[in-house]
């Protein structure tokens, strides 16, 4: 739509400064909207990456906890089943 208006302005010999100012009135909100979308997109990607890293850390801690639990349970079982000397 803006391109069409620009072409029409050129055909009608509108002062280029007037046309440029008029177009900037329309472009300003669109540019702000585009910048907002880019910020939201970047923040979303960063949030996803942070979540993935947190999930991986949690998974690793959970696995370590399981291994320690198994080891402790195994030691406890051995201490109950071995005869005292």
CNS distance restraints for C-alpha pairs under 8 A (distance, minus, plus):
assign (resid   1 and name CA) (resid   5 and name CA) 6.31 0.50 0.50
assign (resid   2 and name CA) (resid   6 and name CA) 6.12 0.50 0.50
assign (resid   2 and name CA) (resid  23 and name CA) 7.07 0.50 0.50
assign (resid   3 and name CA) (resid   7 and name CA) 6.18 0.50 0.50
assign (resid   4 and name CA) (resid   8 and name CA) 6.10 0.50 0.50
assign (resid   5 and name CA) (resid   9 and name CA) 6.03 0.50 0.50
assign (resid   6 and name CA) (resid  10 and name CA) 6.29 0.50 0.50
assign (resid   6 and name CA) (resid  19 and name CA) 7.07 0.50 0.50
assign (resid   6 and name CA) (resid  23 and name CA) 7.90 0.50 0.50
assign (resid   7 and name CA) (resid  11 and name CA) 6.35 0.50 0.50
assign (resid   8 and name CA) (resid  12 and name CA) 6.27 0.50 0.50
assign (resid   9 and name CA) (resid  13 and name CA) 6.09 0.50 0.50
assign (resid   9 and name CA) (resid  14 and name CA) 5.21 0.50 0.50
assign (resid   9 and name CA) (resid  19 and name CA) 6.85 0.50 0.50
assign (resid  10 and name CA) (resid  14 and name CA) 6.12 0.50 0.50
assign (resid  10 and name CA) (resid  16 and name CA) 7.96 0.50 0.50
assign (resid  14 and name CA) (resid  18 and name CA) 7.12 0.50 0.50
assign (resid  14 and name CA) (resid  19 and name CA) 6.64 0.50 0.50
assign (resid  15 and name CA) (resid  19 and name CA) 6.32 0.50 0.50
assign (resid  16 and name CA) (resid  20 and name CA) 5.94 0.50 0.50
assign (resid  17 and name CA) (resid  21 and name CA) 6.10 0.50 0.50
assign (resid  18 and name CA) (resid  22 and name CA) 6.07 0.50 0.50
assign (resid  19 and name CA) (resid  23 and name CA) 6.07 0.50 0.50
assign (resid  20 and name CA) (resid  24 and name CA) 6.11 0.50 0.50
assign (resid  21 and name CA) (resid  25 and name CA) 6.51 0.50 0.50
assign (resid  22 and name CA) (resid  26 and name CA) 7.04 0.50 0.50
assign (resid  23 and name CA) (resid  27 and name CA) 6.07 0.50 0.50
assign (resid  24 and name CA) (resid  28 and name CA) 5.78 0.50 0.50
assign (resid  25 and name CA) (resid  29 and name CA) 7.67 0.50 0.50
assign (resid  26 and name CA) (resid  30 and name CA) 6.94 0.50 0.50
assign (resid  27 and name CA) (resid  31 and name CA) 5.89 0.50 0.50
assign (resid  28 and name CA) (resid  32 and name CA) 6.18 0.50 0.50
assign (resid  29 and name CA) (resid  33 and name CA) 6.08 0.50 0.50
assign (resid  30 and name CA) (resid  34 and name CA) 6.14 0.50 0.50
assign (resid  31 and name CA) (resid  35 and name CA) 6.13 0.50 0.50
assign (resid  32 and name CA) (resid  36 and name CA) 6.15 0.50 0.50
assign (resid  33 and name CA) (resid  37 and name CA) 6.25 0.50 0.50
assign (resid  34 and name CA) (resid  38 and name CA) 6.27 0.50 0.50
assign (resid  35 and name CA) (resid  39 and name CA) 6.25 0.50 0.50
assign (resid  36 and name CA) (resid  40 and name CA) 6.18 0.50 0.50
assign (resid  37 and name CA) (resid  41 and name CA) 6.02 0.50 0.50
assign (resid  38 and name CA) (resid  42 and name CA) 6.14 0.50 0.50
assign (resid  39 and name CA) (resid  43 and name CA) 6.07 0.50 0.50
assign (resid  40 and name CA) (resid  44 and name CA) 5.97 0.50 0.50
assign (resid  41 and name CA) (resid  45 and name CA) 6.24 0.50 0.50
assign (resid  42 and name CA) (resid  46 and name CA) 6.21 0.50 0.50
assign (resid  43 and name CA) (resid  47 and name CA) 6.02 0.50 0.50
assign (resid  44 and name CA) (resid  48 and name CA) 6.13 0.50 0.50
assign (resid  45 and name CA) (resid  49 and name CA) 6.22 0.50 0.50
assign (resid  46 and name CA) (resid  50 and name CA) 6.10 0.50 0.50
assign (resid  47 and name CA) (resid  51 and name CA) 6.05 0.50 0.50
assign (resid  48 and name CA) (resid  52 and name CA) 6.15 0.50 0.50
assign (resid  49 and name CA) (resid  53 and name CA) 6.22 0.50 0.50
assign (resid  50 and name CA) (resid  54 and name CA) 6.13 0.50 0.50
assign (resid  51 and name CA) (resid  55 and name CA) 6.04 0.50 0.50
assign (resid  52 and name CA) (resid  56 and name CA) 6.14 0.50 0.50
assign (resid  53 and name CA) (resid  57 and name CA) 6.17 0.50 0.50
assign (resid  54 and name CA) (resid  58 and name CA) 6.10 0.50 0.50
assign (resid  55 and name CA) (resid  59 and name CA) 6.06 0.50 0.50
assign (resid  56 and name CA) (resid  60 and name CA) 6.15 0.50 0.50
assign (resid  57 and name CA) (resid  61 and name CA) 6.14 0.50 0.50
assign (resid  58 and name CA) (resid  62 and name CA) 5.98 0.50 0.50
assign (resid  59 and name CA) (resid  63 and name CA) 6.14 0.50 0.50
assign (resid  60 and name CA) (resid  64 and name CA) 6.22 0.50 0.50
assign (resid  61 and name CA) (resid  65 and name CA) 6.08 0.50 0.50
assign (resid  62 and name CA) (resid  66 and name CA) 6.21 0.50 0.50
assign (resid  63 and name CA) (resid  67 and name CA) 6.27 0.50 0.50
assign (resid  64 and name CA) (resid  68 and name CA) 6.18 0.50 0.50
assign (resid  65 and name CA) (resid  69 and name CA) 6.02 0.50 0.50
assign (resid  66 and name CA) (resid  70 and name CA) 6.14 0.50 0.50
assign (resid  67 and name CA) (resid  71 and name CA) 6.14 0.50 0.50
assign (resid  68 and name CA) (resid  72 and name CA) 6.03 0.50 0.50
assign (resid  69 and name CA) (resid  73 and name CA) 6.00 0.50 0.50
assign (resid  70 and name CA) (resid  74 and name CA) 5.98 0.50 0.50
assign (resid  71 and name CA) (resid  75 and name CA) 6.20 0.50 0.50
assign (resid  72 and name CA) (resid  76 and name CA) 6.08 0.50 0.50
assign (resid  73 and name CA) (resid  77 and name CA) 6.06 0.50 0.50
assign (resid  74 and name CA) (resid  78 and name CA) 6.21 0.50 0.50
assign (resid  75 and name CA) (resid  79 and name CA) 6.21 0.50 0.50
assign (resid  76 and name CA) (resid  80 and name CA) 6.39 0.50 0.50
assign (resid  77 and name CA) (resid  81 and name CA) 6.20 0.50 0.50
assign (resid  78 and name CA) (resid  82 and name CA) 5.82 0.50 0.50
